Amino acid sequence: QSAGFGQQPTITPMPMPEGVVGCPPGLEYLTQVDQLLIQQLIELVEVMTGIEMENKYYVKNTMGQQVYFAAEQSSCMKRQCCGAARPFAMSIIDNSQREVLHFDRPFRCQGRCCPCSLQIMEVQGPDRSTLGFIKEKFTCNEPVWYITDANDVRQLVIRGPCCCCICKCYADTEYQILSADESSQVGTLTAQWSGCFQEWMTKAGNFSVTFPMDMSVQMKALLLASVFLIDYMYYEYNSGGGGN
């Protein structure tokens, strides 16, 4: 169901899949999807005052059912002073109100041309064990991130468009999800154009990420985390103190 500006839509939860053996608790949902839609909530206080608030997101399947809810955890001072570069934790909550994933992004100065200050995000599972990392690669042109497992072995690569094409200028922006050796494309991460009014008035973004249905839930969780890292790096800029 659609909602007006600043109104939150009516959300239907995705039913919990049954009979999934050996899957970390709460990640069973990921076995049933090959695409996730990430919708940031519009914070009216932030729109009206410019005071940076903690971001919140709905994570949905293609039927519009809520798979997870994502909530940022950060200090007010760091949000106002550091803007989009702020350190934060992100809790991923399932429909039973359990934290099933935890993302941690430390403070790093923005700018991939600075090899000593590249962005990184750690992804933890339900028991807070490390599932893997998203690591920005040093480049001078198009942005690149390595998706690694808990042993820091590269599993996937995300490659974006060139610097001049990375903003959502009246169109979607696509990032390729590639195999570890970059020989084949296995999915796509898309920053979606939300329309002139929302793009101009807010920094609330909409994203999607596609991947093979049979990809492991750990890799799907890492790709979900990469959406948030890319959002803060490139699209968290319209209000408050943030942005590149």
C-alpha positions in Angstrom: 0.0 0.0 0.0 1.4 3.4 -1.0 1.6 6.3 1.5 2.0 10.0 1.2 5.1 12.0 1.9 6.2 11.4 5.4 3.6 8.7 6.0 4.8 5.2 6.7 3.2 2.5 4.5 1.2 -0.5 5.8 3.6 -3.4 6.0 2.8 -7.1 5.7 5.5 -9.4 7.2 7.0 -12.2 5.2 6.0 -15.6 6.7 8.8 -17.5 8.4 10.1 -20.3 6.1 9.9 -23.7 7.7 12.1 -26.8 7.4 15.4 -24.9 6.8 18.0 -27.1 8.3 21.4 -25.8 9.4 20.6 -22.1 8.8 21.5 -19.5 11.4 18.3 -18.4 13.3 16.5 -15.5 11.6 18.3 -15.9 8.3 15.8 -18.5 7.0 14.1 -15.7 5.2 17.1 -15.3 2.9 16.8 -18.8 1.6 13.5 -17.8 -0.1 14.5 -14.6 -1.9 16.7 -13.7 -4.9 16.0 -10.0 -4.5 15.7 -7.6 -1.6 14.3 -4.1 -1.7 15.6 -1.6 0.8 13.5 1.5 1.6 14.7 4.2 3.9 12.1 5.8 6.2 11.6 9.5 5.8 12.3 11.3 9.1 10.1 14.5 9.2 12.1 16.0 12.1 15.2 15.7 9.9 13.4 17.2 6.9 12.1 20.1 8.8 15.1 20.9 11.0 18.2 19.5 9.2 19.2 17.7 12.4 20.7 14.3 11.4 18.7 11.4 12.9 19.5 7.7 13.0 18.5 6.1 9.8 15.9 3.3 9.6 15.0 1.1 6.7 12.4 -1.5 5.6 13.9 -4.6 3.9 11.3 -6.2 1.7 10.9 -9.0 -0.8 9.5 -8.5 -4.3 6.0 -9.0 -3.0 6.4 -6.0 -0.7 6.4 -8.1 2.4 8.7 -7.1 5.2 11.7 -9.4 5.6 13.7 -7.3 8.1 13.8 -3.9 9.7 17.2 -2.1 9.9 18.0 0.5 12.6 21.1 2.6 12.9 22.8 3.0 16.3 25.1 6.1 16.5 25.7 9.1 18.8 24.0 12.4 18.1 27.3 14.3 18.3 29.0 12.0 15.7 25.9 12.3 13.4 26.1 16.1 13.4 29.9 16.4 13.3 30.8 13.6 11.0 27.7 13.5 8.8 27.8 10.6 6.3 31.3 9.5 7.4 30.1 8.8 11.0 30.8 5.4 12.6 27.7 3.4 13.3 26.2 0.0 14.1 23.2 -1.3 12.2 20.9 -3.8 13.7 18.8 -6.1 11.4 15.6 -7.1 13.2 13.4 -9.9 11.9 9.6 -10.1 12.2 9.9 -11.7 15.7 11.8 -8.7 16.9 15.1 -10.6 17.1 18.4 -9.1 16.1 19.6 -11.5 13.4 22.4 -9.5 11.9 24.7 -6.8 13.2 26.8 -4.5 10.9 29.6 -2.4 12.2 31.2 0.5 10.3 34.1 2.3 12.0 35.0 5.9 11.3 37.1 6.4 8.2 37.7 9.6 6.2 35.9 9.5 2.9 37.9 9.2 -0.3 39.0 5.9 -1.9 42.1 7.6 -3.4 43.6 7.6 0.2 44.7 4.0 0.6 45.2 4.4 4.4 41.5 5.4 4.9 39.4 3.0 2.9 35.9 2.1 4.1 35.2 -1.2 5.8 32.1 -2.9 7.3 32.1 -6.0 9.5 29.0 -8.3 9.3 28.1 -10.4 12.3 25.5 -13.2 12.6 22.9 -13.9 15.2 25.5 -15.0 17.7 27.7 -12.0 16.9 30.3 -14.3 15.2 31.9 -12.6 12.1 30.3 -13.6 8.8 32.6 -11.5 6.7 33.6 -8.0 5.6 32.9 -5.4 2.9 36.2 -3.7 2.0 36.7 -0.7 -0.3 39.5 -1.1 -2.7 42.0 1.6 -3.6 41.1 2.9 -7.1 41.4 6.2 -8.9 38.3 5.8 -11.1 35.3 3.5 -10.6 34.5 2.4 -7.0 35.2 -1.2 -6.1 34.5 -3.2 -3.0 35.6 -6.8 -2.0 33.2 -9.1 -0.2 35.2 -11.4 2.0 34.3 -14.2 4.3 35.2 -14.5 8.0 38.8 -15.6 7.0 39.2 -12.5 4.8 39.1 -14.6 1.6 37.5 -12.8 -1.3 34.1 -14.2 -2.4 32.5 -11.5 -4.5 33.4 -8.1 -6.0 31.1 -5.0 -6.3 32.0 -2.7 -9.1 30.3 0.7 -9.6 30.1 3.2 -12.4 32.8 5.9 -12.9 32.9 8.7 -10.4 31.0 11.2 -12.7 28.0 8.7 -13.1 27.6 7.6 -9.5 24.9 10.1 -8.4 21.2 9.3 -9.1 20.7 12.0 -11.7 17.1 11.3 -12.7 17.8 7.6 -13.2 18.8 4.5 -11.4 22.5 3.8 -10.7 23.6 0.2 -11.1 26.6 -1.6 -9.4 27.7 -4.9 -10.8 28.1 -7.9 -8.4 30.8 -10.1 -9.8 32.4 -13.4 -8.9 35.6 -13.4 -7.0 37.7 -13.4 -10.1 35.4 -10.9 -11.8 34.8 -13.3 -14.7 31.0 -13.3 -14.4 28.2 -11.1 -13.1 26.1 -12.8 -10.4 23.9 -10.0 -9.4 23.1 -6.2 -9.3 22.9 -3.6 -6.6 20.8 -0.6 -7.7 20.4 2.8 -6.2 16.9 3.8 -7.4 15.8 7.2 -8.4 12.9 8.1 -6.1 11.4 11.1 -8.0 12.3 14.8 -8.0 10.4 15.7 -4.9 11.8 13.1 -2.6 15.3 13.3 -3.9 15.4 17.1 -3.5 13.6 17.3 -0.1 15.2 14.3 1.7 18.1 11.9 1.7 15.9 8.9 2.1 16.9 6.4 -0.6 15.5 3.3 -2.1 17.8 0.4 -3.2 17.5 -3.1 -4.5 20.0 -6.0 -4.6 19.6 -9.2 -6.7 21.6 -12.4 -6.3 21.1 -16.1 -7.2 18.5 -17.9 -5.2 20.9 -20.7 -4.2 23.6 -18.3 -2.9 24.5 -18.9 0.7 22.6 -16.9 3.3 25.9 -15.6 4.6 26.8 -14.0 1.2 23.3 -12.6 0.9 23.7 -11.0 4.3 27.0 -9.5 3.2 25.4 -8.1 0.0 22.6 -6.6 2.2 25.2 -4.9 4.3 27.0 -3.5 1.3 23.8 -1.6 0.4 24.0 0.4 3.6 27.7 1.1 3.2 27.2 2.4 -0.3 24.2 4.4 0.8 26.3 6.2 3.5 29.3 6.7 1.2 27.4 8.2 -1.8 23.7 9.0 -1.1 23.5 10.3 2.5 23.9 13.9 1.5 20.7 15.9 1.2 20.2 17.1 4.8 21.8 17.4 8.2 25.5 17.6 8.5 26.4 14.8 6.2 27.5 13.8 2.8 30.5 13.7 0.6 
